[in-house]
Each structure stands twice: as C-alpha cells, then as structure tokens.
Amino acid sequence: MSKGILVETSARHLHLSQSDLEALFGPDAQLHNKKDLSQPGQFACEERVDIVGPRNTIKGVSVLGPVRAATQVELSLTDGRTLGLALPVRESGDIVGSPGCTLIGPKGSVELSEGVIAAKRHIHATPAETAELGAQDKEIVQVRIGTEGRTLIFGDVVVRISPSYALAMHIDTDESNAAGISGEVFGEIVR
C-alpha cells in the first residue's frame, strides 16, 4: 500500500427506497446506471431530484444506486445551511432523529420526516487492507492528506470493514475544499 489511501470527494447525493423511487419517478421505476463508483456494486444514476428545505431548494441532486431499505440524503454542512437544516454528522444508515426534507421528482414528491445527514468521514477497507493499515472495524483514526499548500489532518475518521469494499476514504465537498483536493489524492493514517 505504498501510495496510501485514495481520498474521494463524495458530493451531495441521496439513496432511495424502492417506494420513494416509484413516488418520484412513477410506478415500477428503476434506477439507471450512469457511472460505476469505486465501491463495488455502487453507481451514480441518471435520475436526479430536487431537495427542498425550510429556506431553499437544491436542484438536480444525484441519486446513487442500488435502492436501499430507507431513503437517505447526504449533504455537506454548507448544503444543510443553504436548505435551512441543522444536519447531524452521522455514519451512513444512522438517520433516526435527523431532519427531514421534501424530495421532488418528475412524477411526484416525497415528504421525509427524517433522513438528511452530513456523512461522517470514513474509510472503506477489506479485512486484508485493514490488517495492512493496522486498523480495526469502527476504529476512529486520523488521516493526513498532504496537498500542496493545504496539508490537513482529518480526525474522527471511522474505519468500516467489509469484504465487499474497495480501499478508499470518503469526505464531503466542504472537507475536500478545506484540504485543496484536486485530482487523485492519497492519505495516510497517522498515530
């Protein structure tokens, strides 16, 4: 692992349940793969929706596939402020008690009572990669990113392990901009 951990910027996006997908895009709607993502089986979709908060609307937000059991919207803290929402920083899937919003698609809308979060920065790794990194599942680590003029150490990075993952660290656009990330960038766990 000489290069370190690939650091990817996860821009605003959402994951839809099948029932919400159909409410937004019509009966029997399916997601259409626009581009495969680095995590196996994950893809950016052709489908886009508008997200409406108490203060503002963000138009054309990308849907990621495949469908999930529950709809989840992942935004940066700046996006949350734009919408008028105080977003909790949470791991993916931890949506209980988070704010809601309105989603608008071409065939309808969905009122979410919860499900909008700022995703906690995290590393995806396989068990073998984690052993090489010297980290354990759910461990909180620090990762140094040495970009030109914006070197930054990110704390509170959760390590997530699964045999179905590919090694990558995900941060949101606010975090990416703070580190001046452009193009392919790698980070390293620091102790």
C-alpha positions in Angstrom: 0.0 0.0 0.0 2.8 2.4 -0.9 0.5 5.1 -2.2 -1.7 5.2 0.8 -5.5 5.5 0.9 -7.3 7.0 -2.1 -9.3 10.0 -0.9 -12.5 10.6 -2.8 -14.9 13.6 -2.6 -18.4 12.4 -2.0 -20.6 15.2 -3.4 -24.2 15.8 -2.3 -26.4 12.8 -3.2 -29.2 10.6 -2.0 -30.1 6.9 -1.7 -33.8 6.0 -2.4 -36.0 3.2 -1.1 -38.0 1.5 -3.9 -41.3 3.0 -2.7 -39.8 6.5 -2.7 -38.2 5.9 -6.1 -41.6 5.0 -7.5 -43.3 8.0 -5.9 -40.7 10.3 -7.5 -40.3 8.6 -10.9 -43.5 6.6 -11.4 -44.8 3.0 -10.9 -42.2 0.3 -11.4 -39.4 2.9 -11.7 -35.9 1.5 -11.8 -32.5 3.2 -11.4 -30.4 3.7 -14.5 -26.6 3.3 -14.1 -24.8 6.4 -15.4 -21.4 5.6 -13.9 -19.9 2.9 -11.6 -18.4 4.2 -8.4 -15.3 3.0 -6.6 -17.2 0.8 -4.1 -18.3 -2.4 -5.8 -21.9 -2.5 -6.8 -22.5 1.2 -6.2 -23.3 3.6 -9.1 -24.3 7.1 -9.9 -27.7 7.2 -11.6 -29.2 9.1 -14.5 -32.0 10.1 -12.1 -31.9 13.4 -10.2 -34.2 15.0 -7.7 -34.7 18.4 -6.1 -34.3 18.7 -2.3 -36.4 21.3 -0.6 -35.7 22.6 2.9 -37.3 25.3 5.0 -35.1 28.0 3.5 -34.1 27.0 0.0 -34.1 24.3 -2.7 -31.1 22.5 -4.2 -31.9 21.3 -7.7 -30.8 18.2 -9.6 -29.2 16.2 -6.8 -27.7 12.9 -8.0 -29.3 9.6 -6.9 -26.9 6.7 -6.1 -27.8 3.1 -6.6 -28.8 0.5 -5.9 -32.0 1.1 -3.9 -31.9 0.9 -0.1 -34.2 -0.1 2.6 -34.6 3.5 3.7 -34.2 6.8 1.8 -31.2 8.8 3.0 -29.9 12.3 1.8 -26.2 13.0 2.3 -25.2 16.7 2.1 -22.3 18.9 3.3 -22.9 21.1 6.3 -22.9 24.1 3.9 -25.7 22.5 1.9 -27.6 22.0 5.1 -27.3 25.7 6.0 -28.4 26.6 2.4 -31.5 24.5 2.9 -32.1 25.8 6.5 -31.4 22.4 8.1 -29.0 21.7 11.1 -27.5 18.5 9.9 -26.1 15.9 12.3 -22.8 14.3 11.4 -23.6 10.6 11.2 -22.5 7.3 9.7 -24.4 6.2 6.7 -27.7 4.5 7.8 -27.9 6.3 11.1 -30.8 8.5 10.3 -33.1 8.3 13.3 -33.9 11.7 14.7 -32.2 13.5 11.8 -34.1 16.3 9.9 -36.4 15.7 7.0 -37.0 17.5 3.8 -39.1 17.3 0.6 -37.9 15.5 -2.4 -39.3 16.4 -5.8 -39.0 14.2 -8.9 -40.6 14.3 -12.3 -43.6 12.2 -11.3 -44.2 13.3 -7.7 -42.8 14.3 -4.4 -41.9 12.6 -1.1 -42.0 14.2 2.4 -39.2 12.7 4.5 -39.8 13.1 8.3 -36.1 12.2 8.8 -33.1 11.0 6.7 -30.9 14.1 6.0 -27.4 13.8 7.3 -23.8 15.0 6.8 -21.9 11.8 6.4 -19.2 11.1 8.9 -15.8 10.9 7.1 -14.9 7.3 6.7 -12.5 4.7 5.2 -13.9 1.7 3.3 -11.5 -1.3 3.5 -11.4 -5.1 3.2 -10.2 -7.2 6.1 -6.9 -7.7 4.4 -6.4 -4.0 3.7 -7.4 -3.1 7.3 -4.7 -5.5 8.6 -2.2 -3.7 6.4 -3.4 -0.3 7.7 -3.2 -1.6 11.3 -6.8 -0.6 12.0 -9.9 -2.3 13.1 -13.6 -2.1 12.2 -15.3 1.0 13.7 -12.0 2.3 14.9 -11.7 6.1 14.8 -8.4 7.3 13.2 -6.7 10.4 11.9 -5.7 10.7 8.3 -3.1 13.1 6.9 -3.6 14.5 3.4 -0.6 16.3 2.1 -1.9 18.6 -0.6 0.1 21.5 -1.9 -0.3 24.4 0.5 -3.4 22.8 2.3 -2.0 19.8 4.2 -4.6 18.7 6.6 -5.0 16.0 9.3 -8.6 14.8 9.4 -9.7 13.5 12.8 -12.8 11.4 13.6 -12.4 9.2 10.6 -14.3 5.9 11.1 -12.9 2.7 9.6 -15.5 0.5 8.0 -14.6 -3.1 7.1 -16.3 -5.4 4.6 -15.1 -8.0 2.1 -17.2 -6.2 -0.4 -15.4 -2.8 -0.1 -12.6 -1.3 -2.1 -10.0 0.8 -0.2 -11.0 4.5 -0.2 -11.6 7.3 2.2 -14.8 9.4 1.6 -15.1 13.1 2.6 -17.7 15.7 1.6 -17.1 18.7 -0.5 -16.6 21.1 2.5 -13.8 18.8 3.7 -12.3 18.4 0.2 -12.2 22.1 -0.3 -10.6 22.7 3.1 -7.8 20.3 2.0 -7.5 21.8 -1.5 -8.1 18.4 -3.1 -8.0 18.2 -6.9 -7.4 15.1 -9.0 -6.1 11.9 -7.4 -5.0 12.4 -3.8 -3.9 9.8 -1.2 -3.9 10.0 2.6 -2.2 8.0 5.3 -3.3 7.1 8.8 -1.3 8.9 11.5 -1.0 7.7 15.1 
